[in-house]
Amino acid sequence: MKQLLMLFGFLLVNQFVNAQNKLEFNSIGSLFNYAENHSFSIKTGEQQVLLAKWQKISAQAGLVNFRMQTSFSLTDNVKLPITYFPAEAFGGEPGTFKEVTTGQQFMGNFNFAPQIDIINPISWTKLKSAKINTELTDINNLIVKKALFESISAGYYNIVSLKEQIEISQKNLFTADTLQSIMQNKYTEGIVRQQDLNDATINKLSLEDKLTQLEISLNQQYYALKVLCDIPQNEELTITENVNYNQPFSIGLQTNNQLEHKSSLLKADLAKEDLRENRLAQYPTVSIVAYDGWQQNSKNEFFDSNSNWVNSQYIGLRLSMPFPDISRFTLTKSAKINKTISELDAEHAKHENDIANIQLVLDYQKAYSQFKTANQIYLLKEENYQMASNQFNASILSSDKLLIAFDDMLASRLNYSASLSNLLYTKSKIEINNSIQ
């Protein structure tokens, strides 16, 4: 009884573990939600946004650029310096000098030197650049997310199509096996040639190989999808969406995603601020400076209780003017050229972005046309095969013509499935571009 309970418990635990390691998705939207919560690319983007915000905060604090230089020192003047004073001051002969040791052996200093910039042109440009960089990071993260979702969509619909193509191939493999058996019987009866039997066998072997290749491709797509969504390798991934061939044409389907153009405009703004920073670097900086310090001198020891700490203070304005040099001049010229290049890139990006949006719509229209044509071709090929099969059974059609009709029918059916996958993918890309912008 105890062993039965242990076995039952083990089965429950094993079932729970298997359930934990299995992921099923019945729609592309559910897979997008998983990727958004687990993808390392998206998580990295979130950290980049956080980093950009802190850089912005740093730039805001840099407007006044408050600095507090604090120092504390203890100096033991082991050998004090000698100063020469006129000897007559000490009762000596005029024109002669007396060596006098000056200073105290033990010196202590403790001081604060705060400084606040009240006019600092460069800090203004750095703040503007930080704000632009924050926006650019947001836009670039959306671009990464859009590209990720498009790749996920491609893999998802490839899996949907491959699963159906495997089912179709398995069903037709039974038909190919039946044809091979019929040829074998007819060959035994002396009705068909060895060549006809060989052709039927080759047809079956080719279909078996195609089925193997489809199964390998399906596994490859599953692994690729795991990488895109950052699904652990020990997790079992399954796509369970049912194939729906009832796909009406979406009239007026359009997109106007301008993420790439927005990114290029922000890069141009950054280049503009870089030029402004190099120019303003040649302007003076005005700062409020102050000093508050204490000094103690003693000939006996550090922190001598018989010696007082002497306080000194000052406050004032400081004007810092950079000296013009060739390095700053070349940096300014380079920044100006980079600004011109970035503006040209922005114009080109706008053109590319508009063309890409138009291309997405044309791809959808093309995919839908191919889908409808593939359907018509499949129906005709299927009809041809049925007629060829009837004619072969009536001994009025050769076996090679029957096998050709079978191969054409199967190829058109697989192409019909692939065209549906392509149609759903192109439509999904438009939806992605409309939702992420």
N, C-alpha and C positions, 0 to 999 in steps of 0.2 A: 504493500500500500504506500509506504514511504517512497519507494522508487518511482511509483506511478505519479505521485504528487510532484516529485522533483522533475520528472520528465515533462509533466504538464506545465510546470512553472518555466522550464527552459523553453518550451515551445511558445509560451506567451511572451517571454522576453525577446526571443528571436523574431517573433512576429512584430513586436513593437519596434525593434531596431530596424527591421526591413521597412516598416511604415515610415520611420523617421528618415530613411535614406532614399526615399522615392519622391520625385517631384513631377507633377502632372500639370500641363497647361492646355486648356481647350480654346484659347483665343490669343491673338497677338498682344492684346491689351494687358492680359494677365502676366505675360512674359515681360512686357515693358515695365510693369510695376515692380516685378522682382528685380530686374536689372537696375532700376532706379534706386533701390534700397541696398543692393549688394555689389554693384559694379565698382571696382577699384578706380576706374577712370572718373566716375562721377564723384566718388569720395575724395579723390585727389583734387578735383576741381573745387569742391567745397572748402578744402584746406587752403587752396590758392586764393579763394575769395576772402577767407579769414585773414590771410597774410596781407592782402591788399588793403583791407580795412585798418589793420594795425599800422601799415605804412602811411595811410592817410592820417591816422591819429598822430603819428610821429611828426608828419609834416605840419600839422596844426600846432603842435607844441613848439615846433621850430620857428614859428613866426616871431616869437620874442627871444628864442634861443637863450633861455636863462642858464647861466653857468655859475657854479659856486666852487671856486678853487680854494681848498682848505689845506693848510700845511702845518705840520708840527715838527720841530727839529731841536735836537740837543747837541751842542758842539763843545768839545773839550779842546781848547787851544793849547796843545801841549807845549808849543813854543810860540810865544807872542811876537808880533812884528816889532821892529825897532824903528823909531822915528827920530830924526835929527832936529833939535830945537837950538836957537841961538844961546850960547853959553852965558851971555850977560844976563839973561832972564833968571839964571840961577846963581848970579854973583860971579860969573866967570869973566874971562877976558873978552872984550868985544872982537867980533870977527871970527870967533871960534864957535864950535857946535858941540852939543852934549847929546849922547845917545840916551834916548828915553824909551822904555818899554811901554806900549800903549795897549789899551783894551783890558778885558777880563778873561780869565781862563775858561770859565764855565758860562755858556750862553744858552738860553732857552727862548724859543720863538714859537708862537701859536697865533695863526692869523686866518681870516676869512677875506676872500676877494670876489664878491659877487659881480656879475656883469649881465645886463639885459639889453638886447638889441631893440631899439625903438624904430629904426629905419634900416631894414635889411631886404633889399629888392629880390635877392636870389630866393629867399624863403617863400616869397609870394608865388614865384613860378613853381617851386617844388610842391607847394600845396595844390596848385592847379594840376600839375602833372600827376600827383597822387590820386586826385579825384578822377581824372581821365583814366588812369590805370585801373582803378576800381571798376569803372564802367566797362573797360576793355576786357578785364578778367571775366566779368559776368557774360559778356557777349561770346568770348572764346569758349567758355564752358558750355554755352548753348550750342555752339558749332560742334563741339566734341560730342555732346549728347545727341544731336541730330544725326551725326555720322554714325554713332554707335547704334542708334535705333534703326537706321537704314540697313546697317550690316546685319543686325538681329533679324529684321524683317526678311532679308534675303535668305538667311539660313533657315528661318522658320518655315517659309513657304516652299523652300527646297525640300525640307523634310516632309511636309504635307504631300507634296507631289511624289517624292520617292516612295513613300509608304504606299500610295495608291498604285504606282507603277509596279511595285513588288507584288501587290495583290493581283494586278492584271496579268503579270508575267507568270505567276503561279497557276492561275486559271488556264492560261493558254499553254502552259507546259503540259497540262493534262491532255489538251487537244493535240499538241505535237506528239505526245507519247502515243495517243490513239492512232494518229496518222502513221507513225512508225510501225505500229503493230499491224495496221491494215496493209502497208507495203510489204511487211514480212510475210503475211499470209498470201498475198498476191504473188510474191516472188516464189514462195514455196509451191504455189499452184502453177507457176510458169507464166503468169499473166504479165508481170512487169520485169524489167531488167535489173541486174545488179546495181547499175548506175542509179536507178530510181530509188532502190532501197538505201543506197549510200546517201543520196540527197535527203531522204527523210531522216536518216540517222544524224547527218550533219545539221539539219534544221533543229533537231531536238537538242543536240550538244551545244549549238550556238545559243539557243534560248536558255539552257541551263547556265552557260557562262554569263550571259547577260543578267540573269537573275542574281548570280553571285556578285557581279560588279555593282549592281544596284544596291545590294545589301551592304557591300563595303562602302559605297558612297553615302548611304544612309548613316552608317556609324561615323564616318568622317564628318558629316554635317552635324551630328549630335555633339561630337567632341569640339568642333569649331564653335558651336553655340554655347557650350559650357565655358569656353575661353572668353567669349564675348560678354557673357553674363556673370563671369567669375563664380560659376557653380563648381563646388568641390568634385574631384574625380570620383570619390566614393558615393556620390549622389547619383541615383538613377533618374535620368531625364526622359520624359515621355511627352510627346505632342499628341493630343487626342482629338483635335478638331476634325469634324466631319467635312468631307469634300462637298461643296455646293456649286453645281454647274449653272444654276439659275442666276446669272450675273447680268442685270440690265445695264445699259450704257448710261453713265452719269453725265447728263447734259450740263454744260456750264461749269464743269470741274476746273477750277483755276487755283493758282498759288502765286503769292508775291512775297516770298521769303527774301529778306534783305540783310541777313546776318553777316554775310561776307562783306557786303558794302559798308555796313555799320562798323565792322571791325577795322576796315581800311580807313574809314574817316577818323576813327579814334586814334589810329596809328599816326595819321597825318597831324592830328591835334597834338600828339605827344612830340612829334618832330618840331612843330611850331613852338611849343613851350621850351624845348631844348635849345632852339635858336635864341629865344627870348632870354633864357637863363645865361647863355654865353654873353649876350650883349649886356645884361644887367650886372654881370660879374665885374664889369669895368666901372660900375658906379660905387660911390662910397657907402660905408656902413656907419651909422651913428648908434652909439651904445651909451648906456648909463653904467658907469663903473663906480665901485666903492671899495673901501678897505677898512678892516677893523682887526687890529693885531695887538698882541701883548708880547713884551720882551723882558727877560730877566737876565741880569749880568751879575756874576759872583766870582770872587777869587778863591772861594772855599770849596763849593760843591754845587751840584745841580739841586734845584728846588730849595735854595738857601732861605731859611725863614727870616734871616736878617736883611734880605734883599727884596725890594718890591718889584712887582710886575708893572712895567710901564706900558700904558695903553696909547696907541696912536690910531687915528682915523682920517679918512678923506672920502669925498664924494665928488663926481664930476662927469663930464661928457667926453667921449672919445670918438674921434673921426678917423676911420680907417680907409685909406685910399689905395687900391691896388695899383701897382706899377705896370703900365702897358708892356706886354712882351709879345714876341712872335708866336709863342705857343698859343696864347689866348686868341690871337688873330686868326691862326690856321684853324683852331677849333670852331670859331664863329663861321668861317667860310665853309667848313665841312658841314656844320649844322644847317646852313642855308641850302647847300646842295641836297642834303638828305631831306629837307623839308619839301623841296621841289619834286624830288623823286617820289616821296610818299603821296603828294597830291596827285601826281600822274598815276600812281598805283591805285589810288582811290577812284579815279575816273575809270580806269580799266576794270576795276572790281565791280563797279556799277554796271558796266556793259556786260561783263561775264555773268553777274547775278541775274540780270534781266533775261539773258539768253538761256541760262540754266532753268529758270522758271518756265519759260516757253517750252524748253526741251522736255521737261517733266510732263507737261500736258500732251505734247506730241507723242511721247513714249507711251502714255496711257492710251491715246487714240490708236496708235500702231498695235499695241498689245491686244486691244479689244478686237481690232480687225483680224489679227492673226488667230485669236481665239474663236471667232465666228467661222473663219475659213477652215480652221482645223476641225471644227465640229462637222462641217459639211463634207470635208474630205473623208473623215472617219466613217460617216454614215454611208457614203458611196463605196468606200473600200470594204466595209462590212457587207454591203449588199453584193459586191463583186465576189467576195469569198463564199458567201452562201450559194450563189449561182455556180461558182466554180466547183464547190463541194458536191452539189447536185449533179452537175455534168460529169464529174469524175466517177461518182457512184453509178452513173448511167453508162460509163465507159466511153464517153464521147469527148473527154478532156484528158490530156496527158498529166502525169503526176508532177512534172516540173512546173507546169502552169498553176496547178493547185497550190504547190508550196510557195510560189511567187505571190499568189493571191493572199495566202496566209501571212507571209512576212509583211506584205504591204498593209494588210489590215491591222496587224499588231503594231507596226511602226506608227501608223496614223493614230492608233488609240493612245500610245505612249506620248506622241507629240501633242495630242489633245489635252492630256493631263499636264504636260509641261507648259503649254500655252495658258492654261488656267492659272498655274502657279505664277507665271510671269505677269499676267494681268493683275492678280491680287497684289503682287509685289509693287508694281508701278502705281497702283492706286494707293497702296499703303505709304509710298514715298511722298505722294502729294499730301496725304493726311498728316504725315509727320512734319512736313515743311510748313503746313498751316497751323499746327499746334505748338511748334517750337520756333518762336521768332520774337 
